[in-house]
């Protein structure tokens, strides 16, 4: 089997880098992208200057401000981040069609067909993204996805603090196990806090310790996961680059700045979320067979309820009717709500075939098409369904 050349690319503090392009005065400043602290905001991304104070992603913005009182809070502009991300992915596609996008700021590339060494390809790509798009990025290079990702993490961790790492870490073929051996077990995919605790009880603290442990005993203790640990610890990973991912669900949700207990307000927001889900389905040519409601109470207790439909749908009216029924069954009058969400899963591609017993009338579908047309022309809030 031919040795592959896999790159793992990660855009450094991506949201912050985009904001610095928009407002160069932010460069070098301690700032965070996210929600307002008085509205339960969370840090979506933070500059490397902010990280010096212990600020990190997913931290409540109020806590971030306690750690860094001079922290600048910048509202997130997700639409802009999505547009810039598309430019980055288009740049990668120019290099190879074998691109697997993992998230808005992360991707794997298979550059095995290119003649140059993997590290040289990574360096040229890093330079191109920096000069053409103005974005810093770090890359890991290895013979497989597992080691390339870990290499990137290691490279970034060794970079100078307080500024984008712009790291490149390459692991030569045949040295995968040796590279991983000295790293802590938590660096390995599939090792979370609980697994790490169980491994520590066996005096297993490094990935090399896992690799040296009898595989049969790992399987006995951890089941199939034990087999995966043994294989990964030796740096073995034959997963291909996946250029397309099938959507598993489409959902919309909102976390309220202040708990909402007004039933009419909750029902209005529920309809708006359901319309957003329906519109996303139609844009992607999908129909879903299961409608889900998500509710979170002030004490963070979260419930999900769902209904399976007789046939898949992409129609707002059907989604609204189902999710409102679930809401009425699970919400008590006056009960405060912290988060409200609507989702559709069990997705099928293509417009569903209507049966003789279809409850969605042709009139309903023509109305939906008209609403979509008006919203496309005048904005999503141009027209709303009546109660």
Phi, psi and omega in degrees: 000129182294145178284129181272160172240108183246133175250141169244120182250135178225121177286127186286121179042059192305308182302318181294321179297321177294319180294326178292327174294320181291323181221090183302342178296343180281342184301127180084352181272156173276108180216160180226142175263129179162197184275166181290143182297330181275003178236033179059033181294153180234147178287115176275326178198154179218152181291162181291333174295324178290328182295336177299334181268004180090010176284140179210165181299150179074002177280139173304136184299327178297321178290322178299320179290330175292323179284328182224086185302333181268011182299131174271132180254121183248125179298142180288144176235077189297327178300318179293320179297321178297318180295318179292321178301319178299323177295320179296313182295326176296324177296319179294322181296335177291334180276317181201145175284348183271075181241127177245105179281122181269323180203187183297337185230024187211140181202155169256148174228139172256109182247029183300330183280352179273143187286327185292160176294149182304318181295322178293320177298317180298319182293319178295320180293317178300317180295319181295317180293325180289314185280323185272329182244351177071026185241136174279147177209159177237152183223145170247144183232130179196185181272355178206169186293317182304307185287326178297318179295314180294322178300319179296316178301317180294316180300317180293323182292336182269354182286162179297136182281154175094359178207162181305136185293324184046046187270152169223123179232121181245137177247113182297149177303137181092348182250015183300309183296320180294321179297318183284334194307318186273355183282150178295154183302330182294344178286346184270135175305136177094358179251101175263187183302318183291316178296319179298322179294318179293323178292320180298327178296338177265007184066032176255112186239338180241165177296326176298325177297320178296314182300328182273355181275143179303125183299322181299324180288324176297319179295320180297322183275326188241001181070213180301328179300327178296321176297316179298319179299316181297318181291312182295323181298337177268006177077025182261128180199109182256016180296135179280168171287128180256112186277343178224139178243132177283128178294132180265332179197161174231130183214158174225139177211162179221135172257124186280142176297323174230142181306140181250127180242355181282119185299317182295321178295317179296318180294323178296315180294322178300316179296320180296317178297316180298320177296322178296319178295314179300319180294320178297319177301311184293323178298325183265002180067036183243157171223144185242148183258353181227129179253133185237144172246137177236129179231136173234129180273169181303333180274012178076002171298129184238132176237149172233137177229146183216158177227132176270129184275157176297333177205156182298153180222156169229018187262131180305314186301316180296315181297316180299313182301315183291313186289329176293323177296317178297321180297312182296331180284340189237357179245132176267141181307127179086358182285122181293144180236133178267320182222143178227133182216151177229136179216159175227131180231192186054058188278144175234141177282150175082154180293131187292148177282128183275134178269172178297339184258017182301127180274350178270107186287159176300325178297318178299318183290323177294321176299317180298318178298320180295317178299315179300317181297315180296319181290324177296325183277323189239003179107154186294337181261011184294329183211141181231152173288144175283161180287000000 
